[in-house]
Amino acid sequence: MKEGIHPNYRDVCFVDLSNGFKFVTRSCVATRETTKMDDGRELPLFKLDTSSESHPFYTGTQKSVSDMGGRVDKFLKKFGNKAAAK
């Protein structure tokens, strides 16, 4: 096989930022950070917004869009029932 054309396939630690869940799997993902594992290994670190431990589809919990405190909540605070009356 030719040298230098294959991706760097190695163990990588993925961490879910929403709940701190960590798991190690092999990946080619490019990372800049590393983390020290419990067994003493230092692995590349990749941060995830959500994983199977926090995603509503896998956990069986669902959130209402109006309860999330995001754009819908901001809109209702700003305009209230004025927008619905028109």
mmCIF file as gemmi writes it, N, C-alpha and C atoms, coordinates in Angstrom:
data_model
loop_
_atom_site.group_PDB
_atom_site.id
_atom_site.type_symbol
_atom_site.label_atom_id
_atom_site.label_alt_id
_atom_site.label_comp_id
_atom_site.label_asym_id
_atom_site.label_entity_id
_atom_site.label_seq_id
_atom_site.pdbx_PDB_ins_code
_atom_site.Cartn_x
_atom_site.Cartn_y
_atom_site.Cartn_z
_atom_site.occupancy
_atom_site.B_iso_or_equiv
_atom_site.pdbx_formal_charge
_atom_site.auth_seq_id
_atom_site.auth_asym_id
_atom_site.pdbx_PDB_model_num
ATOM 1 N N . MET Axp A 1 ? 0.843 -1.18 0 1 0 ? 1 A 1
ATOM 2 C CA . MET Axp A 1 ? 0 0 0 1 0 ? 1 A 1
ATOM 3 C C . MET Axp A 1 ? 0.887 1.241 0 1 0 ? 1 A 1
ATOM 4 N N . LYS Axp A 2 ? 0.39 2.305 -0.607 1 0 ? 2 A 1
ATOM 5 C CA . LYS Axp A 2 ? 1.147 3.547 -0.669 1 0 ? 2 A 1
ATOM 6 C C . LYS Axp A 2 ? 1.198 4.215 0.692 1 0 ? 2 A 1
ATOM 7 N N . GLU Axp A 3 ? 2.318 4.821 1.004 1 0 ? 3 A 1
ATOM 8 C CA . GLU Axp A 3 ? 2.489 5.542 2.258 1 0 ? 3 A 1
ATOM 9 C C . GLU Axp A 3 ? 1.899 6.944 2.139 1 0 ? 3 A 1
ATOM 10 N N . GLY Axp A 4 ? 1.326 7.448 3.241 1 0 ? 4 A 1
ATOM 11 C CA . GLY Axp A 4 ? 0.881 8.832 3.323 1 0 ? 4 A 1
ATOM 12 C C . GLY Axp A 4 ? -0.454 9.155 2.672 1 0 ? 4 A 1
ATOM 13 N N . ILE Axp A 5 ? -1.191 8.152 2.185 1 0 ? 5 A 1
ATOM 14 C CA . ILE Axp A 5 ? -2.479 8.452 1.559 1 0 ? 5 A 1
ATOM 15 C C . ILE Axp A 5 ? -3.67 8.017 2.416 1 0 ? 5 A 1
ATOM 16 N N . HIS Axp A 6 ? -3.4 7.309 3.494 1 0 ? 6 A 1
ATOM 17 C CA . HIS Axp A 6 ? -4.472 6.792 4.336 1 0 ? 6 A 1
ATOM 18 C C . HIS Axp A 6 ? -4.699 7.711 5.542 1 0 ? 6 A 1
ATOM 19 N N . PRO Axp A 7 ? -5.954 7.843 5.985 1 0 ? 7 A 1
ATOM 20 C CA . PRO Axp A 7 ? -6.232 8.692 7.16 1 0 ? 7 A 1
ATOM 21 C C . PRO Axp A 7 ? -5.677 8.068 8.435 1 0 ? 7 A 1
ATOM 22 N N . ASN Axp A 8 ? -5.498 8.905 9.448 1 0 ? 8 A 1
ATOM 23 C CA . ASN Axp A 8 ? -4.977 8.468 10.737 1 0 ? 8 A 1
ATOM 24 C C . ASN Axp A 8 ? -6.121 7.834 11.532 1 0 ? 8 A 1
ATOM 25 N N . TYR Axp A 9 ? -6.256 6.521 11.444 1 0 ? 9 A 1
ATOM 26 C CA . TYR Axp A 9 ? -7.339 5.77 12.096 1 0 ? 9 A 1
ATOM 27 C C . TYR Axp A 9 ? -6.844 5.291 13.459 1 0 ? 9 A 1
ATOM 28 N N . ARG Axp A 10 ? -7.43 5.854 14.535 1 0 ? 10 A 1
ATOM 29 C CA . ARG Axp A 10 ? -6.929 5.552 15.881 1 0 ? 10 A 1
ATOM 30 C C . ARG Axp A 10 ? -8.07 5.657 16.886 1 0 ? 10 A 1
ATOM 31 N N . ASP Axp A 11 ? -7.792 5.259 18.141 1 0 ? 11 A 1
ATOM 32 C CA . ASP Axp A 11 ? -8.773 5.405 19.216 1 0 ? 11 A 1
ATOM 33 C C . ASP Axp A 11 ? -8.975 6.888 19.511 1 0 ? 11 A 1
ATOM 34 N N . VAL Axp A 12 ? -10.254 7.298 19.654 1 0 ? 12 A 1
ATOM 35 C CA . VAL Axp A 12 ? -10.606 8.677 19.962 1 0 ? 12 A 1
ATOM 36 C C . VAL Axp A 12 ? -11.658 8.658 21.07 1 0 ? 12 A 1
ATOM 37 N N . CYS Axp A 13 ? -11.522 9.578 22.023 1 0 ? 13 A 1
ATOM 38 C CA . CYS Axp A 13 ? -12.503 9.716 23.098 1 0 ? 13 A 1
ATOM 39 C C . CYS Axp A 13 ? -13.518 10.78 22.678 1 0 ? 13 A 1
ATOM 40 N N . PHE Axp A 14 ? -14.793 10.403 22.652 1 0 ? 14 A 1
ATOM 41 C CA . PHE Axp A 14 ? -15.879 11.323 22.361 1 0 ? 14 A 1
ATOM 42 C C . PHE Axp A 14 ? -16.565 11.655 23.671 1 0 ? 14 A 1
ATOM 43 N N . VAL Axp A 15 ? -16.868 12.937 23.911 1 0 ? 15 A 1
ATOM 44 C CA . VAL Axp A 15 ? -17.543 13.34 25.14 1 0 ? 15 A 1
ATOM 45 C C . VAL Axp A 15 ? -18.79 14.148 24.776 1 0 ? 15 A 1
ATOM 46 N N . ASP Axp A 16 ? -19.91 13.798 25.414 1 0 ? 16 A 1
ATOM 47 C CA . ASP Axp A 16 ? -21.183 14.499 25.228 1 0 ? 16 A 1
ATOM 48 C C . ASP Axp A 16 ? -21.186 15.689 26.188 1 0 ? 16 A 1
ATOM 49 N N . LEU Axp A 17 ? -21.214 16.911 25.649 1 0 ? 17 A 1
ATOM 50 C CA . LEU Axp A 17 ? -21.131 18.113 26.476 1 0 ? 17 A 1
ATOM 51 C C . LEU Axp A 17 ? -22.393 18.348 27.31 1 0 ? 17 A 1
ATOM 52 N N . SER Axp A 18 ? -23.522 17.761 26.924 1 0 ? 18 A 1
ATOM 53 C CA . SER Axp A 18 ? -24.753 17.999 27.672 1 0 ? 18 A 1
ATOM 54 C C . SER Axp A 18 ? -24.815 17.212 28.979 1 0 ? 18 A 1
ATOM 55 N N . ASN Axp A 19 ? -24.106 16.07 29.053 1 0 ? 19 A 1
ATOM 56 C CA . ASN Axp A 19 ? -24.177 15.278 30.292 1 0 ? 19 A 1
ATOM 57 C C . ASN Axp A 19 ? -22.834 14.677 30.725 1 0 ? 19 A 1
ATOM 58 N N . GLY Axp A 20 ? -21.766 14.919 29.965 1 0 ? 20 A 1
ATOM 59 C CA . GLY Axp A 20 ? -20.449 14.421 30.362 1 0 ? 20 A 1
ATOM 60 C C . GLY Axp A 20 ? -20.173 12.978 30.019 1 0 ? 20 A 1
ATOM 61 N N . PHE Axp A 21 ? -21.066 12.304 29.308 1 0 ? 21 A 1
ATOM 62 C CA . PHE Axp A 21 ? -20.893 10.905 28.927 1 0 ? 21 A 1
ATOM 63 C C . PHE Axp A 21 ? -19.707 10.767 27.972 1 0 ? 21 A 1
ATOM 64 N N . LYS Axp A 22 ? -18.797 9.84 28.268 1 0 ? 22 A 1
ATOM 65 C CA . LYS Axp A 22 ? -17.622 9.602 27.434 1 0 ? 22 A 1
ATOM 66 C C . LYS Axp A 22 ? -17.659 8.192 26.871 1 0 ? 22 A 1
ATOM 67 N N . PHE Axp A 23 ? -17.174 8.052 25.634 1 0 ? 23 A 1
ATOM 68 C CA . PHE Axp A 23 ? -16.985 6.728 25.065 1 0 ? 23 A 1
ATOM 69 C C . PHE Axp A 23 ? -15.8 6.769 24.106 1 0 ? 23 A 1
ATOM 70 N N . VAL Axp A 24 ? -15.149 5.64 23.962 1 0 ? 24 A 1
ATOM 71 C CA . VAL Axp A 24 ? -13.963 5.532 23.113 1 0 ? 24 A 1
ATOM 72 C C . VAL Axp A 24 ? -14.294 4.621 21.944 1 0 ? 24 A 1
ATOM 73 N N . THR Axp A 25 ? -13.958 5.082 20.759 1 0 ? 25 A 1
ATOM 74 C CA . THR Axp A 25 ? -14.111 4.274 19.557 1 0 ? 25 A 1
ATOM 75 C C . THR Axp A 25 ? -13.017 4.666 18.586 1 0 ? 25 A 1
ATOM 76 N N . ARG Axp A 26 ? -12.846 3.897 17.544 1 0 ? 26 A 1
ATOM 77 C CA . ARG Axp A 26 ? -11.827 4.213 16.551 1 0 ? 26 A 1
ATOM 78 C C . ARG Axp A 26 ? -12.421 5.154 15.52 1 0 ? 26 A 1
ATOM 79 N N . SER Axp A 27 ? -11.636 6.17 15.127 1 0 ? 27 A 1
ATOM 80 C CA . SER Axp A 27 ? -12.123 7.183 14.201 1 0 ? 27 A 1
ATOM 81 C C . SER Axp A 27 ? -10.964 7.855 13.479 1 0 ? 27 A 1
ATOM 82 N N . CYS Axp A 28 ? -11.302 8.54 12.391 1 0 ? 28 A 1
ATOM 83 C CA . CYS Axp A 28 ? -10.33 9.339 11.63 1 0 ? 28 A 1
ATOM 84 C C . CYS Axp A 28 ? -10.522 10.822 11.88 1 0 ? 28 A 1
ATOM 85 N N . VAL Axp A 29 ? -11.416 11.196 12.777 1 0 ? 29 A 1
ATOM 86 C CA . VAL Axp A 29 ? -11.747 12.597 13.005 1 0 ? 29 A 1
ATOM 87 C C . VAL Axp A 29 ? -10.509 13.382 13.449 1 0 ? 29 A 1
ATOM 88 N N . ALA Axp A 30 ? -10.388 14.605 12.912 1 0 ? 30 A 1
ATOM 89 C CA . ALA Axp A 30 ? -9.254 15.465 13.273 1 0 ? 30 A 1
ATOM 90 C C . ALA Axp A 30 ? -9.584 16.209 14.569 1 0 ? 30 A 1
ATOM 91 N N . THR Axp A 31 ? -8.679 16.181 15.526 1 0 ? 31 A 1
ATOM 92 C CA . THR Axp A 31 ? -8.885 16.841 16.814 1 0 ? 31 A 1
ATOM 93 C C . THR Axp A 31 ? -7.647 17.639 17.191 1 0 ? 31 A 1
ATOM 94 N N . ARG Axp A 32 ? -7.856 18.64 18.037 1 0 ? 32 A 1
ATOM 95 C CA . ARG Axp A 32 ? -6.735 19.436 18.545 1 0 ? 32 A 1
ATOM 96 C C . ARG Axp A 32 ? -6.496 19.182 20.028 1 0 ? 32 A 1
ATOM 97 N N . GLU Axp A 33 ? -7.514 18.668 20.712 1 0 ? 33 A 1
ATOM 98 C CA . GLU Axp A 33 ? -7.419 18.461 22.156 1 0 ? 33 A 1
ATOM 99 C C . GLU Axp A 33 ? -7.178 16.987 22.468 1 0 ? 33 A 1
ATOM 100 N N . THR Axp A 34 ? -6.619 16.736 23.65 1 0 ? 34 A 1
ATOM 101 C CA . THR Axp A 34 ? -6.439 15.374 24.148 1 0 ? 34 A 1
ATOM 102 C C . THR Axp A 34 ? -6.989 15.297 25.557 1 0 ? 34 A 1
ATOM 103 N N . THR Axp A 35 ? -7.244 14.076 25.987 1 0 ? 35 A 1
ATOM 104 C CA . THR Axp A 35 ? -7.728 13.851 27.348 1 0 ? 35 A 1
ATOM 105 C C . THR Axp A 35 ? -7.03 12.637 27.925 1 0 ? 35 A 1
ATOM 106 N N . LYS Axp A 36 ? -6.864 12.642 29.235 1 0 ? 36 A 1
ATOM 107 C CA . LYS Axp A 36 ? -6.245 11.526 29.951 1 0 ? 36 A 1
ATOM 108 C C . LYS Axp A 36 ? -7.356 10.587 30.423 1 0 ? 36 A 1
ATOM 109 N N . MET Axp A 37 ? -7.291 9.349 30.025 1 0 ? 37 A 1
ATOM 110 C CA . MET Axp A 37 ? -8.307 8.362 30.396 1 0 ? 37 A 1
ATOM 111 C C . MET Axp A 37 ? -7.976 7.764 31.759 1 0 ? 37 A 1
ATOM 112 N N . ASP Axp A 38 ? -8.943 7.062 32.351 1 0 ? 38 A 1
ATOM 113 C CA . ASP Axp A 38 ? -8.77 6.435 33.662 1 0 ? 38 A 1
ATOM 114 C C . ASP Axp A 38 ? -7.669 5.376 33.657 1 0 ? 38 A 1
ATOM 115 N N . ASP Axp A 39 ? -7.472 4.72 32.518 1 0 ? 39 A 1
ATOM 116 C CA . ASP Axp A 39 ? -6.455 3.672 32.433 1 0 ? 39 A 1
ATOM 117 C C . ASP Axp A 39 ? -5.057 4.213 32.104 1 0 ? 39 A 1
ATOM 118 N N . GLY Axp A 40 ? -4.911 5.562 32.039 1 0 ? 40 A 1
ATOM 119 C CA . GLY Axp A 40 ? -3.609 6.173 31.826 1 0 ? 40 A 1
ATOM 120 C C . GLY Axp A 40 ? -3.305 6.565 30.388 1 0 ? 40 A 1
ATOM 121 N N . ARG Axp A 41 ? -4.132 6.104 29.443 1 0 ? 41 A 1
ATOM 122 C CA . ARG Axp A 41 ? -3.896 6.464 28.043 1 0 ? 41 A 1
ATOM 123 C C . ARG Axp A 41 ? -4.262 7.921 27.801 1 0 ? 41 A 1
ATOM 124 N N . GLU Axp A 42 ? -3.542 8.567 26.913 1 0 ? 42 A 1
ATOM 125 C CA . GLU Axp A 42 ? -3.889 9.918 26.487 1 0 ? 42 A 1
ATOM 126 C C . GLU Axp A 42 ? -4.429 9.809 25.066 1 0 ? 42 A 1
ATOM 127 N N . LEU Axp A 43 ? -5.706 10.181 24.897 1 0 ? 43 A 1
ATOM 128 C CA . LEU Axp A 43 ? -6.38 10.026 23.619 1 0 ? 43 A 1
ATOM 129 C C . LEU Axp A 43 ? -6.83 11.369 23.066 1 0 ? 43 A 1
ATOM 130 N N . PRO Axp A 44 ? -6.961 11.455 21.742 1 0 ? 44 A 1
ATOM 131 C CA . PRO Axp A 44 ? -7.554 12.65 21.15 1 0 ? 44 A 1
ATOM 132 C C . PRO Axp A 44 ? -8.99 12.808 21.644 1 0 ? 44 A 1
ATOM 133 N N . LEU Axp A 45 ? -9.431 14.054 21.842 1 0 ? 45 A 1
ATOM 134 C CA . LEU Axp A 45 ? -10.762 14.341 22.385 1 0 ? 45 A 1
ATOM 135 C C . LEU Axp A 45 ? -11.613 15.032 21.341 1 0 ? 45 A 1
ATOM 136 N N . PHE Axp A 46 ? -12.835 14.525 21.142 1 0 ? 46 A 1
ATOM 137 C CA . PHE Axp A 46 ? -13.806 15.157 20.248 1 0 ? 46 A 1
ATOM 138 C C . PHE Axp A 46 ? -15.064 15.432 21.044 1 0 ? 46 A 1
ATOM 139 N N . LYS Axp A 47 ? -15.528 16.694 21.033 1 0 ? 47 A 1
ATOM 140 C CA . LYS Axp A 47 ? -16.688 17.102 21.825 1 0 ? 47 A 1
ATOM 141 C C . LYS Axp A 47 ? -17.956 17.058 20.975 1 0 ? 47 A 1
ATOM 142 N N . LEU Axp A 48 ? -19.003 16.437 21.538 1 0 ? 48 A 1
ATOM 143 C CA . LEU Axp A 48 ? -20.291 16.303 20.859 1 0 ? 48 A 1
ATOM 144 C C . LEU Axp A 48 ? -21.351 17.136 21.559 1 0 ? 48 A 1
ATOM 145 N N . ASP Axp A 49 ? -22.297 17.691 20.806 1 0 ? 49 A 1
ATOM 146 C CA . ASP Axp A 49 ? -23.429 18.391 21.409 1 0 ? 49 A 1
ATOM 147 C C . ASP Axp A 49 ? -24.442 17.4 21.961 1 0 ? 49 A 1
ATOM 148 N N . THR Axp A 50 ? -24.61 16.291 21.29 1 0 ? 50 A 1
ATOM 149 C CA . THR Axp A 50 ? -25.564 15.277 21.737 1 0 ? 50 A 1
ATOM 150 C C . THR Axp A 50 ? -25.058 13.902 21.318 1 0 ? 50 A 1
ATOM 151 N N . SER Axp A 51 ? -25.449 12.897 22.057 1 0 ? 51 A 1
ATOM 152 C CA . SER Axp A 51 ? -25.097 11.516 21.742 1 0 ? 51 A 1
ATOM 153 C C . SER Axp A 51 ? -26.311 10.651 22.048 1 0 ? 51 A 1
ATOM 154 N N . SER Axp A 52 ? -26.158 9.35 21.963 1 0 ? 52 A 1
ATOM 155 C CA . SER Axp A 52 ? -27.273 8.454 22.258 1 0 ? 52 A 1
ATOM 156 C C . SER Axp A 52 ? -27.683 8.529 23.733 1 0 ? 52 A 1
ATOM 157 N N . GLU Axp A 53 ? -26.802 9.029 24.599 1 0 ? 53 A 1
ATOM 158 C CA . GLU Axp A 53 ? -27.124 9.166 26.018 1 0 ? 53 A 1
ATOM 159 C C . GLU Axp A 53 ? -27.992 10.387 26.308 1 0 ? 53 A 1
ATOM 160 N N . SER Axp A 54 ? -28.022 11.372 25.403 1 0 ? 54 A 1
ATOM 161 C CA . SER Axp A 54 ? -28.79 12.581 25.677 1 0 ? 54 A 1
ATOM 162 C C . SER Axp A 54 ? -29.846 12.898 24.621 1 0 ? 54 A 1
ATOM 163 N N . HIS Axp A 55 ? -29.835 12.228 23.485 1 0 ? 55 A 1
ATOM 164 C CA . HIS Axp A 55 ? -30.795 12.52 22.422 1 0 ? 55 A 1
ATOM 165 C C . HIS Axp A 55 ? -32.176 11.986 22.801 1 0 ? 55 A 1
ATOM 166 N N . PRO Axp A 56 ? -33.222 12.805 22.648 1 0 ? 56 A 1
ATOM 167 C CA . PRO Axp A 56 ? -34.577 12.384 23.042 1 0 ? 56 A 1
ATOM 168 C C . PRO Axp A 56 ? -35.05 11.102 22.36 1 0 ? 56 A 1
ATOM 169 N N . PHE Axp A 57 ? -34.639 10.839 21.14 1 0 ? 57 A 1
ATOM 170 C CA . PHE Axp A 57 ? -35.067 9.619 20.452 1 0 ? 57 A 1
ATOM 171 C C . PHE Axp A 57 ? -34.581 8.377 21.188 1 0 ? 57 A 1
ATOM 172 N N . TYR Axp A 58 ? -33.352 8.404 21.679 1 0 ? 58 A 1
ATOM 173 C CA . TYR Axp A 58 ? -32.776 7.243 22.356 1 0 ? 58 A 1
ATOM 174 C C . TYR Axp A 58 ? -33.155 7.169 23.834 1 0 ? 58 A 1
ATOM 175 N N . THR Axp A 59 ? -33.355 8.312 24.478 1 0 ? 59 A 1
ATOM 176 C CA . THR Axp A 59 ? -33.654 8.31 25.904 1 0 ? 59 A 1
ATOM 177 C C . THR Axp A 59 ? -35.138 8.136 26.194 1 0 ? 59 A 1
ATOM 178 N N . GLY Axp A 60 ? -35.987 8.391 25.193 1 0 ? 60 A 1
ATOM 179 C CA . GLY Axp A 60 ? -37.425 8.248 25.393 1 0 ? 60 A 1
ATOM 180 C C . GLY Axp A 60 ? -38.068 9.479 26.005 1 0 ? 60 A 1
ATOM 181 N N . THR Axp A 61 ? -37.315 10.533 26.226 1 0 ? 61 A 1
ATOM 182 C CA . THR Axp A 61 ? -37.879 11.772 26.758 1 0 ? 61 A 1
ATOM 183 C C . THR Axp A 61 ? -37.976 12.779 25.628 1 0 ? 61 A 1
ATOM 184 N N . GLN Axp A 62 ? -39.023 13.578 25.667 1 0 ? 62 A 1
ATOM 185 C CA . GLN Axp A 62 ? -39.195 14.597 24.649 1 0 ? 62 A 1
ATOM 186 C C . GLN Axp A 62 ? -39.4 15.929 25.315 1 0 ? 62 A 1
ATOM 187 N N . LYS Axp A 63 ? -38.937 16.98 24.653 1 0 ? 63 A 1
ATOM 188 C CA . LYS Axp A 63 ? -39.09 18.326 25.174 1 0 ? 63 A 1
ATOM 189 C C . LYS Axp A 63 ? -40.04 19.082 24.265 1 0 ? 63 A 1
ATOM 190 N N . SER Axp A 64 ? -40.89 19.886 24.843 1 0 ? 64 A 1
ATOM 191 C CA . SER Axp A 64 ? -41.763 20.737 24.068 1 0 ? 64 A 1
ATOM 192 C C . SER Axp A 64 ? -40.976 21.953 23.604 1 0 ? 64 A 1
ATOM 193 N N . VAL Axp A 65 ? -41.222 22.38 22.389 1 0 ? 65 A 1
ATOM 194 C CA . VAL Axp A 65 ? -40.502 23.529 21.844 1 0 ? 65 A 1
ATOM 195 C C . VAL Axp A 65 ? -40.8 24.774 22.667 1 0 ? 65 A 1
ATOM 196 N N . SER Axp A 66 ? -42.016 24.916 23.172 1 0 ? 66 A 1
ATOM 197 C CA . SER Axp A 66 ? -42.372 26.106 23.941 1 0 ? 66 A 1
ATOM 198 C C . SER Axp A 66 ? -41.757 26.101 25.341 1 0 ? 66 A 1
ATOM 199 N N . ASP Axp A 67 ? -41.31 24.948 25.82 1 0 ? 67 A 1
ATOM 200 C CA . ASP Axp A 67 ? -40.714 24.858 27.154 1 0 ? 67 A 1
ATOM 201 C C . ASP Axp A 67 ? -39.19 24.975 27.142 1 0 ? 67 A 1
ATOM 202 N N . MET Axp A 68 ? -38.596 25.079 25.99 1 0 ? 68 A 1
ATOM 203 C CA . MET Axp A 68 ? -37.139 25.058 25.896 1 0 ? 68 A 1
ATOM 204 C C . MET Axp A 68 ? -36.49 26.4 26.21 1 0 ? 68 A 1
ATOM 205 N N . GLY Axp A 69 ? -37.264 27.468 26.331 1 0 ? 69 A 1
ATOM 206 C CA . GLY Axp A 69 ? -36.686 28.756 26.663 1 0 ? 69 A 1
ATOM 207 C C . GLY Axp A 69 ? -35.883 29.36 25.531 1 0 ? 69 A 1
ATOM 208 N N . GLY Axp A 70 ? -36.174 28.967 24.316 1 0 ? 70 A 1
ATOM 209 C CA . GLY Axp A 70 ? -35.425 29.449 23.166 1 0 ? 70 A 1
ATOM 210 C C . GLY Axp A 70 ? -36.148 30.563 22.451 1 0 ? 70 A 1
ATOM 211 N N . ARG Axp A 71 ? -36.181 30.469 21.131 1 0 ? 71 A 1
ATOM 212 C CA . ARG Axp A 71 ? -36.758 31.524 20.312 1 0 ? 71 A 1
ATOM 213 C C . ARG Axp A 71 ? -38.256 31.684 20.529 1 0 ? 71 A 1
ATOM 214 N N . VAL Axp A 72 ? -38.963 30.581 20.726 1 0 ? 72 A 1
ATOM 215 C CA . VAL Axp A 72 ? -40.411 30.669 20.935 1 0 ? 72 A 1
ATOM 216 C C . VAL Axp A 72 ? -40.719 31.428 22.22 1 0 ? 72 A 1
ATOM 217 N N . ASP Axp A 73 ? -40.006 31.106 23.281 1 0 ? 73 A 1
ATOM 218 C CA . ASP Axp A 73 ? -40.214 31.774 24.566 1 0 ? 73 A 1
ATOM 219 C C . ASP Axp A 73 ? -39.893 33.265 24.469 1 0 ? 73 A 1
ATOM 220 N N . LYS Axp A 74 ? -38.796 33.59 23.774 1 0 ? 74 A 1
ATOM 221 C CA . LYS Axp A 74 ? -38.422 34.987 23.585 1 0 ? 74 A 1
ATOM 222 C C . LYS Axp A 74 ? -39.496 35.754 22.814 1 0 ? 74 A 1
ATOM 223 N N . PHE Axp A 75 ? -40.04 35.123 21.786 1 0 ? 75 A 1
ATOM 224 C CA . PHE Axp A 75 ? -41.076 35.755 20.971 1 0 ? 75 A 1
ATOM 225 C C . PHE Axp A 75 ? -42.327 36.023 21.803 1 0 ? 75 A 1
ATOM 226 N N . LEU Axp A 76 ? -42.737 35.026 22.589 1 0 ? 76 A 1
ATOM 227 C CA . LEU Axp A 76 ? -43.945 35.198 23.402 1 0 ? 76 A 1
ATOM 228 C C . LEU Axp A 76 ? -43.763 36.266 24.473 1 0 ? 76 A 1
ATOM 229 N N . LYS Axp A 77 ? -42.574 36.37 25.043 1 0 ? 77 A 1
ATOM 230 C CA . LYS Axp A 77 ? -42.318 37.42 26.033 1 0 ? 77 A 1
ATOM 231 C C . LYS Axp A 77 ? -42.358 38.803 25.397 1 0 ? 77 A 1
ATOM 232 N N . LYS Axp A 78 ? -41.839 38.898 24.182 1 0 ? 78 A 1
ATOM 233 C CA . LYS Axp A 78 ? -41.76 40.188 23.514 1 0 ? 78 A 1
ATOM 234 C C . LYS Axp A 78 ? -43.119 40.648 22.986 1 0 ? 78 A 1
ATOM 235 N N . PHE Axp A 79 ? -43.852 39.749 22.34 1 0 ? 79 A 1
ATOM 236 C CA . PHE Axp A 79 ? -45.094 40.13 21.691 1 0 ? 79 A 1
ATOM 237 C C . PHE Axp A 79 ? -46.358 39.631 22.385 1 0 ? 79 A 1
ATOM 238 N N . GLY Axp A 80 ? -46.246 38.601 23.203 1 0 ? 80 A 1
ATOM 239 C CA . GLY Axp A 80 ? -47.395 38.081 23.935 1 0 ? 80 A 1
ATOM 240 C C . GLY Axp A 80 ? -48.509 37.668 22.997 1 0 ? 80 A 1
ATOM 241 N N . ASN Axp A 81 ? -49.726 38.065 23.328 1 0 ? 81 A 1
ATOM 242 C CA . ASN Axp A 81 ? -50.895 37.708 22.529 1 0 ? 81 A 1
ATOM 243 C C . ASN Axp A 81 ? -51.157 38.72 21.411 1 0 ? 81 A 1
ATOM 244 N N . LYS Axp A 82 ? -50.35 39.736 21.286 1 0 ? 82 A 1
ATOM 245 C CA . LYS Axp A 82 ? -50.536 40.745 20.232 1 0 ? 82 A 1
ATOM 246 C C . LYS Axp A 82 ? -50.47 40.108 18.855 1 0 ? 82 A 1
ATOM 247 N N . ALA Axp A 83 ? -49.508 39.2 18.669 1 0 ? 83 A 1
ATOM 248 C CA . ALA Axp A 83 ? -49.326 38.558 17.357 1 0 ? 83 A 1
ATOM 249 C C . ALA Axp A 83 ? -50.487 37.625 17.044 1 0 ? 83 A 1
ATOM 250 N N . ALA Axp A 84 ? -51.06 36.972 18.034 1 0 ? 84 A 1
ATOM 251 C CA . ALA Axp A 84 ? -52.172 36.041 17.822 1 0 ? 84 A 1
ATOM 252 C C . ALA Axp A 84 ? -53.472 36.776 17.54 1 0 ? 84 A 1
ATOM 253 N N . ALA Axp A 85 ? -53.606 38.013 18.013 1 0 ? 85 A 1
ATOM 254 C CA . ALA Axp A 85 ? -54.851 38.771 17.846 1 0 ? 85 A 1
ATOM 255 C C . ALA Axp A 85 ? -55.045 39.25 16.415 1 0 ? 85 A 1
ATOM 256 N N . LYS Axp A 86 ? -54.003 39.396 15.644 1 0 ? 86 A 1
ATOM 257 C CA . LYS Axp A 86 ? -54.112 39.917 14.273 1 0 ? 86 A 1
ATOM 258 C C . LYS Axp A 86 ? -54.628 38.92 13.301 1 0 ? 86 A 1
